[in-house]
Amino acid sequence: MTDGDTETLDELLAPDFTLTHITGYVPPKGEWLTQMRAGQFDDHGVEEKNLTW
């Protein structure tokens, strides 16, 4: 994620993957990856808050 490797992220993350942006917005996986590819944001760190299997 911090490397911006959207192709690997797309393969690894479940189709229903979501994350919560600092603003509270919860984009679906496809929207989030599209924004990353367009350079609309750059993650410098990741903090996992909740994980379910």
The 8 nearest C-alpha neighbors of each residue, nearest first, counted from 0:
[[1, 3, 2, 4, 42, 8, 5, 45],
 [0, 2, 42, 3, 43, 44, 41, 45],
 [3, 1, 0, 4, 42, 43, 5, 41],
 [2, 4, 0, 1, 5, 35, 41, 42],
 [5, 3, 2, 6, 7, 0, 8, 1],
 [4, 6, 8, 7, 3, 9, 32, 36],
 [7, 5, 9, 8, 4, 10, 32, 11],
 [8, 6, 10, 9, 5, 4, 11, 12],
 [7, 9, 5, 11, 10, 6, 12, 4],
 [8, 10, 6, 7, 11, 12, 5, 32],
 [11, 9, 7, 8, 12, 6, 13, 5],
 [12, 10, 8, 9, 7, 13, 6, 14],
 [11, 13, 9, 8, 10, 16, 14, 28],
 [12, 14, 16, 15, 11, 10, 9, 28],
 [15, 13, 16, 12, 28, 9, 29, 27],
 [14, 16, 13, 17, 28, 27, 12, 29],
 [17, 15, 13, 28, 14, 12, 27, 18],
 [18, 16, 27, 28, 26, 25, 15, 19],
 [17, 19, 25, 20, 26, 16, 27, 28],
 [18, 20, 25, 23, 24, 21, 17, 26],
 [19, 21, 23, 22, 24, 25, 18, 26],
 [20, 22, 23, 19, 24, 25, 18, 42],
 [23, 21, 20, 24, 19, 25, 26, 18],
 [24, 22, 20, 21, 19, 25, 18, 26],
 [23, 25, 20, 22, 19, 26, 21, 18],
 [26, 24, 19, 18, 20, 17, 23, 27],
 [27, 25, 31, 30, 17, 24, 28, 18],
 [28, 26, 17, 30, 29, 31, 25, 16],
 [27, 29, 31, 16, 17, 30, 32, 26],
 [30, 28, 32, 31, 27, 33, 26, 9],
 [31, 29, 33, 27, 32, 28, 26, 34],
 [30, 32, 28, 34, 29, 33, 26, 27],
 [33, 31, 35, 29, 34, 30, 5, 36],
 [34, 32, 30, 36, 35, 31, 29, 37],
 [33, 35, 37, 31, 39, 32, 36, 30],
 [36, 34, 32, 38, 37, 33, 39, 40],
 [35, 37, 33, 38, 34, 32, 5, 39],
 [36, 38, 34, 35, 39, 33, 40, 32],
 [39, 37, 35, 40, 36, 34, 41, 33],
 [40, 38, 34, 37, 35, 41, 36, 33],
 [39, 41, 38, 35, 42, 34, 37, 36],
 [40, 42, 43, 38, 35, 39, 1, 3],
 [43, 41, 1, 44, 40, 0, 45, 3],
 [44, 42, 1, 41, 45, 2, 0, 3],
 [43, 45, 42, 1, 46, 0, 41, 2],
 [46, 44, 47, 43, 42, 1, 0, 48],
 [45, 47, 48, 44, 49, 43, 42, 18],
 [48, 46, 49, 45, 50, 18, 44, 19],
 [49, 47, 46, 50, 45, 19, 18, 51],
 [50, 48, 47, 51, 46, 18, 52, 19],
 [49, 51, 52, 48, 47, 16, 18, 17],
 [52, 50, 49, 48, 16, 47, 13, 17],
 [51, 50, 49, 13, 16, 12, 15, 14]]
